[in-house]
Every structure is written in structure tokens, then in C-alpha cells.
Amino acid sequence: MYFLDTNIFVYGLLASEPFKKQRAIELIESALGSGQGCVSYQVLQEFANVALKKFAQRFAPHECQQFMAAAMYPLCRVQSSTELLEAALTLKASTAYGLYDSLIIASAQAVGCDTLYTEDLQHHQLIGGLRIVNPFLNLANIA
């Protein structure tokens, strides 16, 4: 099992970053096709915020719902809970990460993921059996 952070979905729609876009699409398609990828409710919320407010061509609410229903809802396996928050606070106390990054890590751990795909955290760091992988690192030198 692997976890996809919000930035994977954002890059999947970002025409200005074609190499990252292609890699993100590969990860999303693999997650949907294999059933091995997952996200949390937090990822849905973060994506909706970016899509509705920060995209150059912002999504209308119904467009956001359509995209999330097709690409994200099927992957959502972690809901918000007090237990998740407690796990995140414990992680925050033992790492240098902020609360929201700790919630992402705790979510991935809660469903037994061994890999977290994100560009926002320390590449190859291992936290309680969860490996953080930046899937875009090798793409920076392609062009």
C-alpha cells in the first residue's frame, strides 16, 4: 500500500509542469488501477482548497466534485478522527514536521502504507516503517 499526498493530484492537473504532470498521472492511474494507493480525507480537503482558489483556471465546485469523485474518492481510506489527531500530535513531538504534515504521515501509517509519495517531506526518510519518497526528484534534471 502507498499513500498519495495532495501535491500528486495538483501536479496531475498542472500543465506548466509537464514532467511532474506525467509522473503524477502515472501514480494516480496506478493507484486507481491496482487498488494499492490511498489518500485521506485531509488530502481531499487540501485538494479542493487548491482547485477552487489557487489554480490559474480555478475549478467550479461541480468540476471539483467530478474530479474528486473519479480520481480521489475511490482512494479515500482514512477519515478524520481523534485517534488520528493523537497519532499526529505524537509524530509532531518526535519529528520536525508541522501538524498537517504529521497528519498525512499518521494517515499513511493508519492504513499500513509502506510508502508516502510527496515532494513536501524529506526524501527517503523512514518514519515507523513508512518510507517518504519524492517521485519528482529525478525529473528535475530532465528537459
C-alpha positions in Angstrom: 0.0 0.0 0.0 1.1 3.5 -0.7 -0.2 7.0 0.1 -0.5 9.9 -2.3 -0.1 13.4 -0.9 -2.2 16.3 -2.2 0.6 17.6 -4.4 0.4 14.5 -6.6 -3.1 15.4 -7.6 -2.3 19.1 -8.0 0.6 18.2 -10.4 -1.6 15.8 -12.2 -3.6 18.8 -13.5 -0.8 21.3 -13.8 0.1 22.0 -17.5 3.0 24.3 -16.5 5.0 21.3 -15.2 4.7 18.6 -17.9 7.2 16.1 -16.5 5.7 16.3 -13.0 2.3 16.1 -14.5 3.1 12.9 -16.4 4.6 11.3 -13.3 1.6 12.3 -11.1 -0.8 10.9 -13.7 1.1 7.6 -13.7 0.9 7.4 -9.9 -2.8 8.3 -9.8 -3.7 5.8 -12.6 -1.7 3.1 -10.8 -3.4 3.8 -7.5 -6.8 3.6 -9.1 -6.0 0.5 -11.2 -4.2 -1.5 -8.6 -6.2 -0.6 -5.5 -2.9 -0.2 -3.6 -2.9 3.6 -3.5 -4.8 5.6 -0.9 -5.5 9.1 0.4 -7.1 10.6 3.5 -10.0 13.0 4.0 -7.4 15.7 4.6 -6.0 15.2 1.1 -9.5 15.7 -0.3 -9.9 18.9 1.7 -6.5 20.3 0.7 -7.0 19.5 -3.0 -10.5 21.1 -3.0 -9.0 24.3 -1.5 -6.3 24.5 -4.1 -8.6 23.6 -7.0 -11.2 26.2 -6.0 -8.8 29.0 -5.0 -5.3 28.7 -6.4 -5.4 27.1 -9.9 -4.8 29.6 -12.7 -8.1 28.3 -14.1 -10.0 27.6 -10.9 -12.4 24.7 -10.8 -16.0 25.4 -10.3 -17.5 23.5 -7.3 -19.1 20.9 -9.6 -15.9 20.4 -11.6 -14.0 19.8 -8.3 -16.7 17.3 -7.2 -16.5 15.5 -10.6 -12.7 15.2 -10.5 -12.6 14.1 -6.9 -15.4 11.5 -7.4 -13.4 10.0 -10.3 -9.8 10.2 -9.1 -9.9 10.7 -5.3 -13.0 9.3 -3.6 -12.2 5.7 -4.6 -8.8 6.1 -2.9 -10.0 7.7 0.4 -9.4 5.2 3.2 -8.7 7.5 6.2 -11.3 9.7 7.8 -10.6 12.4 10.4 -10.8 11.1 14.0 -9.5 11.9 17.5 -7.2 8.8 17.2 -5.6 10.2 14.1 -5.1 13.6 15.7 -3.5 11.9 18.7 -1.1 9.9 16.4 -0.3 13.1 14.5 0.5 15.0 17.7 2.8 12.2 18.9 4.6 12.3 15.5 4.9 16.1 15.7 6.5 15.8 19.1 9.1 13.3 17.7 9.8 14.9 14.3 10.4 18.3 12.9 7.2 18.2 10.9 4.2 20.5 11.4 0.8 19.3 12.4 -0.7 18.9 8.9 2.4 17.0 7.6 2.2 14.9 10.7 -1.5 14.2 10.0 -0.5 13.0 6.5 2.2 10.7 7.9 -0.2 9.4 10.6 -2.9 8.7 7.9 -0.5 6.7 5.8 0.6 4.7 8.9 -3.0 4.1 10.0 -3.8 2.1 6.8 -0.5 0.3 6.8 1.2 2.0 3.9 4.9 1.4 3.4 5.4 4.4 1.1 4.3 8.0 1.1 4.6 9.8 -2.2 5.1 13.6 -1.6 7.5 16.3 -2.5 6.9 18.2 0.7 8.8 16.0 3.2 12.4 14.6 3.5 13.1 12.2 0.7 13.9 8.6 1.8 13.2 9.4 5.5 11.9 6.3 7.3 9.3 7.0 10.0 7.9 4.0 11.8 8.2 1.7 8.7 6.9 4.4 6.3 9.3 5.5 3.6 8.9 9.0 2.3 9.5 9.2 -1.5 9.7 12.3 -3.7 8.5 10.9 -7.0 9.6 14.1 -8.8 13.3 14.2 -7.8 14.8 12.6 -10.9 12.5 14.7 -13.1 14.2 17.9 -12.2 17.2 17.2 -14.4 15.1 16.2 -17.5 14.4 18.9 -20.0 
